[in-house]
Amino acid sequence: MRNKLTSALLLLMTLSGTVASQTDGDSLAFTLQEAMEYATENAFESKSASYDIEAAERKVWEYIAIGLPQVKAEAQITDNLSIQENVITLTPEDGSEPMRLKTQFGQQYNWNATGNVNQLIFDGSYLLGIKASKIYVDISEKNRTKTQIDVRQSVAEAYYVALVAKKNLETFKKNLEVNEQTLKETQAYYNNGFRELTDVDQLRLMVNNSRNLVLDAERQLTIAEAVLKYSMGLSISTPIKLSDNIDFLLTPVEVYTPDSKSFDVTSHIDYSILATQEQAQKTIIKNEQVQYLPKINAFYNISYIEFGDEFSDMDNTNSQMIGLSLSVPIFTSGMRHAKVKQEKINYLKLQNEMRQAEEGLKQQLMVAESNFKNARATYLNDKDGEAIAYRIYDRTRIKFTKGLASSTELSQNEGQYIQSQISYIQSTLNLLDSHIKYMKAINQL
């Protein structure tokens, strides 16, 4: 069991990543439901998904702002350190030789300020852009829902591992106490000549093995709680208590009857995300199609200029203009048509992915239901086997204390009991995990 539990814990820790430090707080107690609800809002993945929604909402305003007036102002001041000279050729009317003169055109100083106002009048992409940005918000919200479902699953699995580790520790501690008491009695019998040294040594080996199991179970519980706290978004250093016990959570699972007949694929979050992406793809196609339409903008410009060789004596001039600009696409050698075709192909591909997802979700449900039923059957067999192995071990221990069984027989029966306990614990984890996966498959997690 040590290897199996440790592997599960390490897998969860690998999926979780690096933990951010937080301030230590008071001990917190959580039921399984409370832990999942807390993680829904506070897990690192949940918070990131919420930030994505906020960014998407800002993106909507970014697109809306494109259709609102755009105002820009610019200013520039220049000190012409060296004004370029130009050559002018003068040809006299009397037919004498032409004269070449060098002169400067420009002033030592000049500065100007301009203002520009643009207003979108018509652009087919504008309204589609706003619509697409709102669809993006919808996709972000659904992605957050999917993230929260995944977080709830991770928390439930980590909670189960922690509870099983806790139960395991309790069982091994009790077993250690029994072995220590048996060793104490055997040592007393040996001191009085009623037992052999081999019996004492055999019991000492059993006690040492029990202590190792307890130490290993304590480490597993520490790791399991750390994984759970990280999955919930808690600091690793925050003390935590598990309010539920393993038997309380197992009771409804043992009698749960899967019912997949009422399952609606279209209500599943994975399919819903694809359906929203389909809407987005339709918008993209329309956006490519409206590129055939003209674009119209209104504008107003104002300009003010001052120039001169001295700051104290400068001339000025200004200008203003208002107008409309029209851009009409005429011929792009088929490029625009090719883009429309590409997006239509992407739409067909997306529809194929939706059909694939529909069948995939049905398959996942079938597998999840089958795994749950198998896990429950295995669990019930291992539960019964663990009880039988304990009764055999307990009767052998009683016989040993009365001198009716050997220490070797007692050790063998204890090993059989420990192995059955390991199988029972593993099947318990498998049952709880398969139940969570089934609830996720029917979109009820």
N, C-alpha and C positions, 0 to 999 in steps of 0.2 A: 504493500500500500504506500510505503514511503516514496518509492520511485514514481508511482502513478500520480499521487497528490502533488508531489514536487513538480512534475512535468506540467500539470494543469496550472499550477500557480505561476511557474516561469512563463508559460504561454501567455497568461493574462498580463503579466508584468511587461512582456515584450510588446504586446499590443498597446499597452497604456503609455509607454514612453517615459520621459523624464519628468520628475515631480518638481513643481515650484514650491519654494518654502513659504510658509504662512506662520502667523503668530499663534503660539500655543493657546488653547482655550480650555474651558471646563470639559469634563467628560460628557459626551453626547450619547443618548440612547435612541436607537432606531429600530422599528419593526421593518420587515422587508418592504412593505408598501411605502412607509415613510422614507426609507432609504432611496427607493426608486423616484419618488416625488421630489425629494431634495436634489437628486442628481439631474432630474429633468431641467431644472433651472440653473444649477450651480456647477455641473460638470464642465470641464474645460471645453469639450466638444460642443456642448449646448450653448455656452457663451459665445464661442466663435460663430456658430450658426446664427445667433441673434445679431451679432455684428454684421454678418452678411446681409441680413434683412435691412438693417439701418442703412448700409451702403447702397443697397438696391433702391431704397426709398429716396435717397439723395440723388440717385441717377435719374429718377423720374423728373425731379425738379430741374436737373441739368437739361433734359430734353425740352421741358416746357419753356425754359428760359431762352432757348434758341428762337422761338417765335415772338419773343418780346423785344422791345427796342434795345439796340446795342449802341452805346455811346462811347466814343473814344476821343481823347484829347492828346495832342502832342505839342511840344515846344522845343526850339533849338536856338542856340546863340553861337555866333561864329566870330572869331578874331582872325582875319586873313593876314597872317604874318608876312606873306609874300604873294602879291597879286600877280598872276601870270600876265605877261605882256603878249600882245597880239600885233602882227605886222599888217599895215594897211598900205596898199599901193595906190598912189594918186597919179592920174594921167592928165597933164595940162591940156587945155583946148588948143594951145598954140602949136602943138606937135613937138614940144621939147621933151627931153628925157623924163620918163616916169620917176616919181619920187616914192621911196619906201620909208614909212614912218612906223615907229614902235609906240604903242600906247597901251594903257591898262584899262580894262573894262571891269568895273567892280568897285566896291567900297571896302574900307578897312574893317568896318563892323556891320553885322546885320543879325537880326534875330526874327524869328517867326513863331507864330502859334496857330495851330489848326484844330478844328473840332469836326467830328464826323458822327452822324446819326444814321443808323441803318435799321430798317424795319422790313421783316419778311412779310410779303403779301401773299404769295402762293408757292408752296413746295409740297408736292404729293408725299414726300418722305417724312414731312414734319409730323403729321397726325399719326402716321404709322409708327414713327419712332417713339412717340408718347405711349402708344398702345403696347409696343414691344417692351418698353421699360416697365410698364405695369405687369406684363406677363412675367418679366424677369423677377419682379417682387414676389409674384405668386409661386414661381419655381423656388425661390429662396425660402419662402415660408414652408413649402412642402419638403424641401431638403432639411429644414430644421426639424420638422416632424419626424422624418426618417432618422435623423441623427438622434433625436430623443428616444425613439424606439430602440435603436442600437445601444444607447446608453443604459436604458432600463434593462435590456437583456444582459449587458456586461455587469451591471450592479447586482442583478439577481443571481447570476452565476457566481460572482465573487462572494455574495452573501451566503450562498449554499456551501461553497468551499470552506468559508470561515466557520459556519455552523457544524459542518462535518468534522473539521479539524478540532473544534471544541469538544464535540461528542467523543471523538477518538481519544483525546487527551483524558477525558473523564474515565473512559473505559480502561485505558492502560494504567491510570493511577490506581484504580480499584484492583486491577490484576496484580500490580506491584505490591499493594498492601497485603493481598492474600498470600502471595509468594513469600514476602518477608515474614509474615506470621507463621507460615508453614516451615520456613527455614529455622525460625526461632524454636519451634516445637521439636523439629528434627534434631537440632543441635543439643537440646536438653535431653532427648532420648539417647543420643550418641554419648553424651557425658555420663549417662547412667548405664551404658552398655547395652541398650536396647536397639541401636541402629548402627549401621556400618558407615565408615568414613565416606564411602562412595555416595551414599544417600545425601550426606551433607554437601559434598562437592557438587552433586547434581543440582541440588536446590540453590546453591550459590550461583551456578551458571544461569539458572532460570531467573534469579533475582537480577543479575547483571543485565541479562537480555531485556527484562522488563524495564529497568532503569533507562536503557538506551532507547527503548520505544517511547518512554515518557519524554525524554529530552528531545527526541526527534519530533514528537507531536507538539511540543511547546514551540519549537522553531517553525513548524508548519502553521500553527495558529498565528504567530507573529507576522509571518509573511502574508497569510491570507487576509488578516485585518488591514495590513498596509495596502494590499491590492484593492481591497474594498474601499478604503478611504480615498485612494487616488481616483478610483472609478467614480466616486461621488463628488469629487472636487474638493475634498477636505485635505488639510495638511497632514502629512504622515505622522507628525508629532502630536496631533490631537487625539486624546483618549476617546475611545468609542466603546459602546456596549451594544450587544445584539439582544433586542427585546424578545424576538421570536425564538422558539426552539425547534429543532429538527423534526420532532414528532408532530408538532402543531402544523407545520408546513406540509408534512407528508400525508396527513390524514385525508385532506380533500383530493390530493393527487392520486392516492391509491384507488379511490372510487370514481375518479373522473372518467366519463365516457366520451370519447371523441365523436364529434358530429360534423362532418364536412359537407353535408348536403346543402346547407344554407350558405355556403361560402360564395361570395360574389367577387370575382377577380377584379372587376373595375373599381372596387372599393379599396383595394390594396394600395398602399402608399407608393410602391414601386411602379405600378401601372398608372397611378394618378400622375406621377411625375412625368412619365412618358406622354400621357395625354396632354399635359400642359405644354410640353416641348413640341407636340404636334401643332398646337395653336400658334406657338412662336414661329414654327417653320412656315405656316401659312402666311403669317405676317411678313416674313422675310421674302417670300415669293411675290407678294403684292408690292413690297418695297422695290424690288427689282423691276416690276412691271411699270410702276409710276415714273421710273427714270426716263420713260419716253415722253413725259409731259414737260412743258416749259416751267421755268422758275422765274418768279417776279419778285423784285426787291425795290423798296423806296429808299431814297437817301437824301441827306441834306449835309452840305459841307460849308464851313466858314473858315476863312484864312485871314490873318493879320500879319503884316510884315513891316519892319522898320530897318533902315539901312543908312549908312553915312560914314564919313571918315572920322567924325568926332562924336562921342556919346552925347555931348551937349547940343549937338545940331544934327538931328537925324530926320530924314524924310520917312513917310509911311504910306502904305497902301493896303487895301483889303479887298476881299472878294467873297461872294456867297453863291451857292448854287443848290438847286433842288431838282430831283428828277427820279425817274424809274429806270431800272435795269432789267432787261429781259434776256434770258438764256434759253435758247431753243435747241435741243438735240436734233441733229439732222441725219448724220451718217457716222457710224462707228465701226464699219466693216464687219458687222455681225457680232461684235463683242457683247453688246447688251443682251442680244437674243441668247447668246451662249450662257450668260450668267443666269438668265431666267430658267433655261433648261437644266443647268446644274442644280439650282435650288429645288426644282421639281423632282429631280432624281433623288436629292437628299430627303425630300418628303416621302417618296416611295420607300426609301431605305428605312426611314423612321417608322413607317407603317409596318414594315416587315419586322422591325425590332419590337413593336407593340404586340404583334401576333406571337413572336418568339417569347416575349415576356409572359404573355397569357398562358401559353403552354408550359413555360418554365415554372410559373407560380403554382400551376396545378400539379406539376411533377413534384415540386418541393413539398407541397401539402401532403401528397401521397406518401412520400418518403418520411416526412416528419411524423405522420400518423402511424406508419409501420414501425418506425424506430421507437415511438412512445409505447406502443403495445408490446414490443419485444422487451424494452427496458423494464416495463412493469412486470412482465412475466419472470424475467431474470431476477428482479428485485424480490419478488415474493418467494422465489425458490431460495435465494441467498439468505433472506430473512429467516426462513424456516430452517435452513441449514445452519445458520449461526446459532439459533436457539438450541438445536439438537447437539451441536458441537460443545456448547457451553454445559449442557446437562451431562454429557459424557465426561467432560473435564471435571465438573464439580463432583460427580459420583466417584471418579477415580481419586480425586484429592481426598475425599472422605475416607475411601478405602485405604489410601496411603497412610493417613493419620492413625488408622486402626491396625496398620501392619498387614493389610490384605492385598496391597498392590506395591509394585516396585517403583523406585524413583525414575527409572527409565521409562516405564509405562506412563507415569505421570507427566514426564517431559514430552513424550510423544503426543499425548492427548492435549497438552497445553499448546504445543505447536499447531496441532490440527485446529484448535479453537481460534488461535491467533490468525491463521490463514483464512478461516471462515469469516472472521471479523473483518479482515482486509477485503475479501470479496463482497461482503455485505455493504461496507462503506463505499466501495467503488460503484456497486450497482445502485446505491442510494443516490450518489452524485449523477450517475447516468440517467436515472429516472427523472430527477428534478430538472436536469439540463434538457432532456428530450421533451419534457412538458413545456418548458419555456420556449423552446424552438417551435413546438407545435402551436402554441398560442401566438407566436410571432407570425407563423405561416398563415394563420386564419385572420390575421390583422386585428388581434384582440389583446395585444400586449400593451 
